[in-house]
Amino acid sequence: MNSGDLARGLLALGLEAGMTVLAHASLRSLGSVDGGAETVIDALREVLGPAGTLVVATATEENSTTSRAHQARIAGMTTKQVREFRAAMPPFDRAVTPAGTGRIAEAVRTMPGAIRSAHPQSSFAAIGPLARRLMRQHKIVCHLGEDSPLGKLYTSGSWILLAGVGYQACSALHLAEYRYVQTPPQQTYRCVIRYRGKPVWRAYRDVVLDDSDFTDIGVTLDKEIVSHYGHIGSAECRLMPLKETVDRATEWMRTHRT
């Protein structure tokens, strides 16, 4: 596929000029794409036009002591080896730390003019006229809640594009975890940041993030929210309004998690 093929597929799916879109996309699932991730981004930006804003998750899950990715890395290590491994972990630097969410996300992050949010574990990157507003003030104590880009996307008439990925990749569903009860469960997180030029471990409290039921939530969303569905290349794709998606996921969690 070339950029034109992808653009036609995105238009057929329902993507329109001027939209703000949070895209979760798998390059591998799309199939053979001439030019790789950059071609996918070219197609997205061509369809969105100069008034549209493209947002991607650029999370760095391994910068953690609790994440699945970090736990997998230290599995089988001795206590001493874990201590040494963590001491050598590089601090998050939003200008250079690679996205841990795939080649398309990394290509957006490194584009001229792209803005990345500051969270050391759950950052996003965006390009377009709303990028700076959406990415600002992403507080460390709020992975994916009201004070994250998701909170701003919720009030901006934004859309979610899932291209070749399932609902477990849908970061907007985590916003519902901050809303489904008045006081959601919390835990302590730890990550490495740069402070006065040196790596420092920072601990903070935030909502427990649990995507184990996102596939079940997706069954309901497919029935009630998703009206734009199709295939682009080899990838199963969905386009859905972010606010309605989060609202329905919040309702689902109130029924099934409490």
Residue pairs with C-beta under 8 A, 6 or more apart in sequence:
1 30
1 31
1 32
1 33
1 34
1 39
1 233
2 33
2 34
2 35
2 39
3 34
3 35
3 39
3 42
3 43
3 46
4 43
5 233
6 30
6 33
6 39
6 40
6 43
6 44
6 232
6 233
7 43
7 46
7 47
9 230
9 231
9 232
9 233
9 237
10 43
10 44
10 47
10 232
11 47
12 230
13 161
13 228
13 229
13 230
13 232
13 237
13 239
14 227
14 228
14 239
15 21
15 44
15 47
15 48
15 159
15 161
15 239
16 47
17 47
17 48
17 49
17 51
17 52
18 48
18 49
18 51
18 52
19 48
19 52
19 53
19 158
19 159
20 52
20 53
20 55
20 128
20 130
20 134
20 153
20 156
20 157
20 158
20 159
21 44
21 48
21 52
21 53
21 54
21 55
21 158
21 159
21 160
21 161
22 55
22 56
22 57
22 124
22 150
22 153
22 158
22 159
22 160
22 161
22 171
22 172
22 242
23 44
23 54
23 55
23 56
23 104
23 160
23 161
23 163
24 56
24 57
24 101
24 160
24 161
24 162
24 163
24 165
24 169
24 170
24 171
25 40
25 102
25 104
25 161
25 162
25 163
25 164
25 165
25 235
26 102
26 104
26 163
26 164
26 165
26 235
27 33
27 36
27 37
27 40
27 102
27 103
27 104
27 164
28 164
29 163
29 164
29 165
29 233
29 234
29 235
29 236
30 40
30 163
30 164
30 232
30 233
30 234
30 235
31 233
31 234
31 235
32 233
33 39
33 40
33 233
35 42
36 103
36 107
37 103
37 104
37 106
37 107
38 107
40 104
40 107
41 54
41 104
41 107
41 108
41 111
44 54
45 52
45 54
45 127
45 128
48 54
48 128
50 129
51 128
51 129
52 128
53 126
53 127
53 128
53 129
53 130
53 131
53 134
54 108
54 126
54 127
54 128
55 124
55 125
55 126
55 131
55 134
55 149
55 153
55 158
56 99
56 101
56 104
56 105
56 108
56 109
56 124
56 125
56 126
57 99
57 101
57 105
57 122
57 123
57 124
57 171
58 99
58 100
58 101
58 105
58 106
58 108
58 109
58 116
58 123
58 124
58 125
59 99
59 100
59 101
59 121
59 122
59 123
59 171
60 92
60 97
60 98
60 99
60 100
60 120
60 121
60 123
61 67
61 68
61 69
61 70
61 100
61 121
62 69
62 70
62 73
62 89
62 100
63 70
63 89
63 92
63 97
63 120
63 121
63 191
63 192
64 70
64 121
64 189
64 190
64 191
65 86
65 189
65 190
65 191
66 187
66 189
66 190
67 121
69 100
73 85
74 81
74 82
74 85
77 85
86 192
86 201
89 192
89 199
90 97
90 192
90 199
91 120
91 192
91 193
91 194
91 199
91 200
92 120
92 121
92 123
92 191
92 192
92 193
92 194
93 194
94 116
94 117
94 118
94 123
95 116
98 106
98 109
99 105
99 106
99 109
99 123
99 125
105 125
108 114
108 125
108 126
108 127
109 116
109 125
111 127
113 127
113 131
114 125
114 126
114 127
114 131
115 125
115 126
115 127
115 131
115 132
115 134
115 135
116 123
116 124
116 125
116 135
117 123
117 124
117 125
117 135
117 136
117 138
117 148
117 149
118 138
118 140
119 138
119 139
119 140
119 142
119 143
119 148
120 140
120 191
120 192
120 193
120 202
121 143
121 189
121 191
122 138
122 143
122 144
122 148
122 171
123 138
124 134
124 135
124 138
124 148
124 149
124 150
125 135
126 134
126 135
126 149
130 156
133 152
134 149
134 152
134 153
134 156
135 149
137 147
138 147
138 148
138 149
139 147
139 148
140 193
140 202
140 204
141 147
141 204
141 205
141 206
142 148
142 151
142 206
143 174
143 189
143 206
143 207
143 209
144 150
144 171
144 174
144 175
144 177
144 178
144 207
144 209
145 151
145 174
145 175
145 177
145 178
145 206
145 207
146 175
146 178
148 175
150 171
150 172
150 174
150 175
150 246
151 175
153 172
153 242
154 172
154 175
154 242
154 243
154 246
155 243
157 241
157 243
158 241
158 242
158 243
159 239
159 240
159 241
159 242
160 170
160 172
160 238
160 239
160 240
160 241
160 242
160 245
161 237
161 238
161 239
162 169
162 170
162 237
162 238
162 239
162 240
163 232
163 235
163 237
164 234
164 235
164 236
164 237
166 214
166 215
166 218
167 173
167 214
167 215
167 217
167 218
167 221
168 211
168 214
168 215
170 214
170 218
170 245
172 242
172 245
172 246
172 249
173 211
173 214
173 217
173 245
173 246
173 249
174 209
174 211
175 246
176 246
176 249
176 250
176 252
176 253
177 184
177 207
177 208
177 209
177 210
177 253
178 184
178 207
179 246
179 250
180 250
180 253
180 254
180 257
180 258
181 254
181 257
181 258
184 207
184 208
185 207
185 208
186 205
186 206
186 207
186 208
187 205
187 206
187 208
188 203
188 204
188 205
189 203
189 204
189 205
189 206
190 201
190 202
190 203
190 204
191 201
191 202
192 199
192 200
192 201
192 202
193 199
193 200
193 202
194 200
195 202
213 253
213 256
213 257
216 256
217 249
217 252
217 253
220 248
220 252
221 240
221 245
221 248
221 249
222 229
222 238
224 248
225 240
225 241
225 244
225 245
225 248
226 238
226 239
226 240
227 240
228 238
228 239
228 240
229 237
229 238
229 239
230 237
231 237
